[in-house]
Amino acid sequence: MPRVAVITDSGTDVPADFAREHDVRVVPLVITYADGSFRSGVDITTEEVVRRFETEIPKTSTPSMGDLVTAIEAARDDGYDRAIIVTISSGLSGTYQAAVLAAGQVEGFQVDVVDTLNIGLGAGTQVMAIVRQLDAGVDVDQILENARELARKTKLYFTVRDLTYLRRGGRISEAVYRLGSVLNIKPVITCDADGKYAVVKKARGWDKALTSEIEQLSRDAVDYGKVVIGICCSSAEPLFDWIEERMKDAFPPVVEIVRSDISPDLVVHTGPSLVGMFVRPALPCEA
């Protein structure tokens, strides 16, 4: 079996412990302020981004071409035979396209690029699935085929208390922002079939929005059988335990529950009050 390196971007929110244990190489997105640019999770933390919200909301951009090429070359030089790059949705970021270009710049080393059509932990769980299949000895071509199917079946929903950041980033319309601000309406947002943000429900109040996320996920997963579920919260939302118990009741049988904080680059667009949840089918090597 070839040795296959797995490379991803910081926007997938792969849990740090998992990345270290399985040598998942994370290439950071870039966060830009008036006083300079910072690599997400390397030069700046989520907490630092939140603290700086009082003075400036920064912009984000794809990982630099240099960082992507360096990651590929490092995998080659470390003895890997080929690599798989797994990126956040091409419908939300240019990272997928940048990864394809970077892969073409390293000759004599096969690199496949996977578009998760998702973001945050919804993308990160797909990274974890690829790693586990590699560990189980699944053929690489089969893994890539499975990845395309899993991208369609991974369902992520999130909501936020404060809609300011989604509005400023152009992720929701002015009408949705005004409705939410005046009437305490919280949009429940997902990634659609093209990997773009779509509002699937408008819930009145925070608790109803969280309940709506769980209800929507349970409907999506009705034919999945065994599932992997997950929760992603910003540090300002210590709701992991409460949400986990409710999700367990909604998704029997649950093979695994994944938790993750939100990366600095994603908190730029969502603000410090995000709660996201995902569900996907469990793979045979996970069940």
Helices and strands as residue ranges (DSSP letters): E 4-9, G 10-12, H 16-21, E 25-27, E 30-33, E 36-39, H 46-52, E 59-61, H 65-77, E 82-87, H 95-103, E 110-115, H 121-135, H 140-153, E 155-160, H 164-168, H 174-183, E 185-191, E 197-204, H 206-220, E 227-233, H 240-250, E 254-261, H 264-270, E 274-281
